[in-house]
Amino acid sequence: MQTKFITKVFPEGQGRLASQLMSSVDCVILPLCQTSHVGKQTLPSAIAHLDQLLDGAISLAIKNKEFAGKICETLLIHQNSTWKSKGIQAQRILMVGLGEHAQLSEKTSENKLLTEYAKAARAALRVIITNQSQSVLWLLDQEIGTKKENIYSQCIRQTISLAEEACYRFGARFTQFKTKPVENPVNLKSITFATTTKLEKSLKEIVRIGVAVAQGIGLTKDLGNLPPNICNPTYLAKTAQRVGKEQALKVQVLERKDMEQLGMGAFLSVTQGSESPPKFIIMHHQGGTTKEAPIVIVGKGITFDTGGISLKPGEGMDEMKYDMCGAASVLGVMQAVAQMGLKKNVIGVIPTCENMPSGKATRPGDIVVTMSGQTVEILNTDAEGRLILCDALTYVERFKPKAVIDIATLTGACIIALGHVHSGLFSKNDQLIDDLLEAGKISLDTVWHMPLDDAYQEQLKSNFADMANIGGRPAGSVTAACYLSRFTHAYPWAHLDIAGTAWKSGAAKGATGRPVSLLTEYLLKAK
């Protein structure tokens, strides 16, 4: 991220806003809640004082129905010749509506508060980026923070992540892919959060964590957006090693011969048709005690998925470069937890390869032996993600984990079920389910609990092997999770199907960075 996030102490009391307006910044962002009083031009005392300094600009906009404090409404006021004589140094003041006061009451859920705040923050960021503001004093969080202090830190962290989202430009980060400079580059250099002497230390820590998460999201997006001729399994392995060196993570990369010795027959069956060698990446963050059981996250890393012999249709196949977004999210999370110095043990595992058709490729009807010893009849080579994950899920038993979460762009069926709003959550462990649902609500990186009933296992029956790798079209995302569950009896386990949330298509095409926010929030709160 090129934007710096700064904390600055301002005096408490009636003169606080006046001292904030004396900041030499391009824009000060101020919140205003919509209430019945706003319609009568009865403004909060601090805003009323500001209105006087601005010669009634705010009340005039309200009177003319140009601004009423509705959610996402904005009013940009530019500096005039009288500002400096009144002590106002800011070049612009941006009023942002937060909506009805009722939405900020103690009865309002945290998820509702954060959702409304995120809408307002996005609106503010759109304006300051359009106006090419380089330095911003951000006061938007303070209205919500005073109403519900326990989510104040989430507002700050949301601001940082939303700024990363608004400022992200792949072409500006990887200039070698375009011959012309990116149009309308973002020049937002700094966002300053106002604080008090009492809260300065805690705010600095909140910002530090927020920046670590946002940079993890940025790494995940970069890896997802890179072309597959660049971002192949070897590239992911080298990225893991670089991150490990920068963040003091222990990184191990297993090669094909290591996988053969381990008996990873399912994983190796997927990579048979590719010239690019497979990699099996293990990243250790040792933030807890040596006796503490680790939390393991496993990410599907198919750097390009043609479907293999069960070839996909040509239309939209370019988006199959995103089939490694599970792996990318693991790399993003591992960078973030190391950067924030998380006091827990976390292990990231990435099985990665390509799924290509060739004379050596696995055929429908082939039977392979997994690392667990169970056999699988491959009925469709395009159901390859579960084949590399099942061996990874067997491998992680050696860590005696506290919990294992796998992340995969696993099934198109999950998109049919949930669209592009929620990631699919599959688990039978009540604690994991509750923790991930809560983390999703707080981070606004939401999941939806899907069924995993044993009755669905019947669809995976094979006449020739212990199981088939597909269960037919009905409940396709569920039977994929059921398949994975057969390799997870040794530990608490959850599966996240991110096929609908890991990237966007169309004009907004690009990786989203999900579910890095969800997973980091889960890890921060995990006991």
Rosetta blueprint (number, residue, H / E / L):
1 M L
2 Q L
3 T L
4 K E
5 F E
6 I E
7 T E
8 K E
9 V E
10 F L
11 P L
12 E L
13 G L
14 Q L
15 G L
16 R H
17 L H
18 A H
19 S H
20 Q H
21 L H
22 M L
23 S L
24 S L
25 V L
26 D L
27 C E
28 V E
29 I E
30 L E
31 P E
32 L E
33 C E
34 Q E
35 T L
36 S H
37 H H
38 V H
39 G H
40 K L
41 Q L
42 T L
43 L L
44 P L
45 S H
46 A H
47 I H
48 A H
49 H H
50 L H
51 D H
52 Q H
53 L H
54 L L
55 D L
56 G L
57 A H
58 I H
59 S H
60 L H
61 A H
62 I H
63 K H
64 N L
65 K L
66 E L
67 F L
68 A L
69 G L
70 K L
71 I L
72 C L
73 E L
74 T E
75 L E
76 L E
77 I E
78 H E
79 Q L
80 N L
81 S L
82 T L
83 W L
84 K H
85 S H
86 K H
87 G L
88 I L
89 Q L
90 A L
91 Q L
92 R E
93 I E
94 L E
95 M E
96 V E
97 G E
98 L E
99 G E
100 E E
101 H H
102 A H
103 Q H
104 L H
105 S L
106 E L
107 K L
108 T L
109 S L
110 E H
111 N H
112 K H
113 L H
114 L H
115 T H
116 E H
117 Y H
118 A H
119 K H
120 A H
121 A H
122 R H
123 A H
124 A H
125 L H
126 R H
127 V H
128 I H
129 I H
130 T H
131 N L
132 Q L
133 S L
134 Q L
135 S E
136 V E
137 L E
138 W E
139 L L
140 L L
141 D H
142 Q H
143 E H
144 I H
145 G H
146 T H
147 K H
148 K L
149 E H
150 N H
151 I H
152 Y H
153 S H
154 Q H
155 C H
156 I H
157 R H
158 Q H
159 T H
160 I H
161 S H
162 L H
163 A H
164 E H
165 E H
166 A H
167 C H
168 Y L
169 R L
170 F H
171 G H
172 A H
173 R H
174 F L
175 T H
176 Q H
177 F H
178 K L
179 T L
180 K L
181 P L
182 V L
183 E L
184 N L
185 P L
186 V L
187 N L
188 L L
189 K L
190 S E
191 I E
192 T E
193 F E
194 A E
195 T E
196 T L
197 T L
198 K L
199 L L
200 E H
201 K H
202 S H
203 L H
204 K H
205 E H
206 I H
207 V H
208 R H
209 I H
210 G H
211 V H
212 A H
213 V H
214 A H
215 Q H
216 G H
217 I H
218 G H
219 L H
220 T H
221 K H
222 D H
223 L H
224 G H
225 N H
226 L L
227 P L
228 P L
229 N L
230 I L
231 C L
232 N L
233 P H
234 T H
235 Y H
236 L H
237 A H
238 K H
239 T H
240 A H
241 Q H
242 R H
243 V H
244 G H
245 K H
246 E H
247 Q H
248 A L
249 L L
250 K E
251 V E
252 Q E
253 V E
254 L E
255 E L
256 R H
257 K H
258 D H
259 M H
260 E H
261 Q H
262 L H
263 G L
264 M L
265 G H
266 A H
267 F H
268 L H
269 S H
270 V H
271 T H
272 Q L
273 G L
274 S L
275 E L
276 S L
277 P L
278 P L
279 K E
280 F E
281 I E
282 I E
283 M E
284 H E
285 H E
286 Q E
287 G L
288 G L
289 T L
290 T L
291 K L
292 E L
293 A L
294 P L
295 I E
296 V E
297 I E
298 V E
299 G E
300 K L
301 G E
302 I E
303 T E
304 F E
305 D E
306 T L
307 G L
308 G L
309 I L
310 S L
311 L L
312 K L
313 P L
314 G L
315 E L
316 G L
317 M H
318 D H
319 E H
320 M H
321 K H
322 Y H
323 D H
324 M H
325 C H
326 G H
327 A H
328 A H
329 S H
330 V H
331 L H
332 G H
333 V H
334 M H
335 Q H
336 A H
337 V H
338 A H
339 Q H
340 M H
341 G L
342 L L
343 K L
344 K L
345 N E
346 V E
347 I E
348 G E
349 V E
350 I E
351 P E
352 T E
353 C E
354 E E
355 N E
356 M L
357 P L
358 S L
359 G L
360 K L
361 A L
362 T L
363 R L
364 P L
365 G L
366 D L
367 I E
368 V E
369 V E
370 T L
371 M L
372 S L
373 G L
374 Q L
375 T E
376 V E
377 E E
378 I L
379 L L
380 N L
381 T L
382 D L
383 A L
384 E L
385 G H
386 R H
387 L H
388 I H
389 L H
390 C H
391 D H
392 A H
393 L H
394 T H
395 Y H
396 V H
397 E H
398 R H
399 F H
400 K L
401 P L
402 K L
403 A E
404 V E
405 I E
406 D E
407 I E
408 A E
409 T L
410 L L
411 T L
412 G H
413 A H
414 C H
415 I H
416 I H
417 A H
418 L H
419 G L
420 H L
421 V L
422 H L
423 S E
424 G E
425 L E
426 F E
427 S E
428 K L
429 N L
430 D H
431 Q H
432 L H
433 I H
434 D H
435 D H
436 L H
437 L H
438 E H
439 A H
440 G H
441 K H
442 I H
443 S H
444 L L
445 D L
446 T L
447 V E
448 W E
449 H E
450 M L
451 P L
452 L L
453 D L
454 D H
455 A H
456 Y H
457 Q H
458 E H
459 Q H
460 L H
461 K L
462 S L
463 N L
464 F L
465 A L
466 D L
467 M E
468 A E
469 N L
470 I L
471 G L
472 G L
473 R L
474 P L
475 A L
476 G H
477 S H
478 V H
479 T H
480 A H
481 A H
482 C H
483 Y H
484 L H
485 S H
486 R L
487 F L
488 T L
489 H L
490 A L
491 Y L
492 P L
493 W E
494 A E
495 H E
496 L E
497 D E
498 I L
499 A L
500 G L
501 T L
502 A L
503 W E
504 K E
505 S L
506 G H
507 A H
508 A H
509 K L
510 G E
511 A E
512 T L
513 G L
514 R L
515 P L
516 V H
517 S H
518 L H
519 L H
520 T H
521 E H
522 Y H
523 L H
524 L H
525 K H
526 A L
527 K L
